[in-house]
Amino acid sequence: MNNTEKLAELRSLQARANTIRRELECSPPGEITYLAPLDVTSDDTVVVEADGFGGATTSVVEGNYPVDYIIKFQKFFPAESEAESAAEELACHRASPRQVLAAPA
């Protein structure tokens, strides 16, 4: 199989994966599904990034996301909706990052 054929196969597989993700209502890998400032007085941002298989990671980052930042807190959730709910809890100040992201899954 030459490179042209391999690329055609890869495109076909990607199209099928995209179709399955739409059917499962999950985002592609690396897609940001939630982004909000943690606090207007700081450089902290709450970010949810999909894993492409229905799960997602909620992070609190400091700096100029997505260019130059550090991760302060991070937790993986098995469902995107759980990760987004945790992010909303943080952004709406109903919970602290330590309460939401440092606890065991």
N, C-alpha and C positions, 0 to 999 in steps of 0.2 A: 504494500500500500504506500503510495507516494504522499508527499506533504499536502497536495491539493485535496486528495481523497480523505486524508486525516482531518483536515480543516472542515470539509463538508460534513463528515461524521460528527465532529465536535459541535458544529452549528446545529445539526439535527438533534443531538443529545441535549444541548442547551435549550432548544425550543421545547422539547418534551419536558425537561425539568421545569421550565417556566410555566408550562400548562399545568403540571402537577401542583406547583406552588399556588397557582391561582385557585385550583380546585380545593386545596387544603387551606386556603386563605392565610398563607404565610409569606413573609417577605423574602427577597433574595438575600444571599449572604452579604454582609457589610452594609446593608441599607440602614440608614438612620431613621428610626420610626418615632423618635421623640427627642426634642432638643429644647431646653429651656434654661434660663439663668436660675441658679440656686438661690441667689440673693443679689439684689441690685447694688449692694455695697461691696461686692467682692468679684473676683474673676472666675468664680466657680460656676460650672455649667453641668447640668444633668443631661446625660446622653443615653439613649437606648439604641443598641446596634443588634440587628437580627443576625442569627447564625445560618439562616437559609433552610433550616429543618424544623421550624416552628418555635424554637427557643430564641432567647435574646439575652444580652448582657446590659445591665444598668450600671452606669459609671458616674461618678462625680469627678470632673476633671478641672484642673486649674490652668489658666493660660488662654492662649489664642487658639481654641479648637476650630478646625482640625489640623492646623499647621504646626503649632508649637505649644505643647501642653504636657502636663503630667497627670497621671491617674492617682487620685487620692483614695478613692474607695471604688470597689467593683464587685459585682455579684452576678452570676449566671442564673437565669430562670428558665425552666423547661418550657414555658409558654410565653410568647411575645406579650400577651395581655397582662400577665403577671409582672413582667419587667416594666411595662408602661404604667401599671398601677403603682408600682414602687416608685417610679420616677415622679409621678404626679404627687404622691405623698411627700416626696422631698421638695419639689418645686413649690408646693402649696404650704410648706412649713408645718405639715401635720406630723412629721417625724424627722428625726435627725439621720444623717448618713450612717452613723454607727448603729442606730436601731434597725434600719432597713437593710443595709448592705453588709454589715459585719456579722449579722446573725447567721447561723448555719442554715443551709437550704432545706 
